[in-house]
Amino acid sequence: MTNRALRWFGHTHPHFDQPHIERAGPLVLGCYGGTTAAGADKNEDGALLWSGANNAWELALICDAHHSAESTAMLLDIFSGAFEEIQQLLEHPAAHALPELERLVEQLLRAPATRERCRQVRGEASCLLVVRREAYVWWWSIGDCVAYLLHPILTQFGQYGLNQRVFYQWIGHVNTFDRGVACRSSGVQLLQPGPNIILLATDGLLECGTEPFTNPQFLYALFSAPESLEQRIELALNVVKNEQGRDSATIVAWEFNPTALYERSATPQP
């Protein structure tokens, strides 16, 4: 599965001044560490990309830390260590796999050993996990990373986002799981027939220059272009570059068409 898995850590591979694009199976990772002339000198983002055989499922995790990259490294380690268990879960039907995956994620991050490890790191991170299984996309989020589901039918209703950015919510030295009530969000959405683009991004995509990507119509127009997905991600990161973005911008995206699933299975019709 080596060609369908990718782990990237911005602290060691920051990709300043020039976007870097890499594919792992159907998923594409785009990294831009920021413009050094504008003051960029660190990249505290990270990502994991995994996918199952025969396009059975895809999983993407992005992290965006501050004060240091230690919390991103910790999260990448925690989820990497659970790879076999996550993979086994995602071989089950979505009705079983997705609720069980949410329970596993909560268990991993609530564990006493994880909470103690969080107390030892410098800084904290936002964390966004998105999984596609069958015709469903599930997301789980802490903090201000963003996920989009881009589909022509949904855009007619002004619907672009999966989650909402939430500030002052982290995992790390400041840890939501150390509070009496842990604050995070999650959800599931049924994919529409036809081409869907699932896209995750750190806040460096949004908070650059004149902030063009805060308008989701701009994002949708760029990703509706006929170029390859790699080229579209590179175009997006070049916008950040041209806007003299100082913060690191990380994008993970993939395309999925569930039409065949509707034709041959009992998946509910949208």
Secondary structure as UniProt FT lines:
FT   HELIX           2..4
FT   STRAND          5..9
FT   TURN            10..12
FT   STRAND          20..24
FT   TURN            25..26
FT   STRAND          27..32
FT   HELIX           36..38
FT   STRAND          45..51
FT   HELIX           53..55
FT   STRAND          57..66
FT   HELIX           70..81
FT   HELIX           83..90
FT   HELIX           94..110
FT   HELIX           112..120
FT   STRAND          124..133
FT   TURN            134..135
FT   STRAND          136..142
FT   STRAND          146..150
FT   HELIX           152..155
FT   TURN            156..158
FT   STRAND          171..172
FT   HELIX           176..178
FT   STRAND          185..190
FT   STRAND          196..201
FT   HELIX           203..205
FT   TURN            209..210
FT   HELIX           212..214
FT   HELIX           216..223
FT   HELIX           229..242
FT   TURN            243..244
FT   STRAND          249..256
FT   HELIX           259..264
//
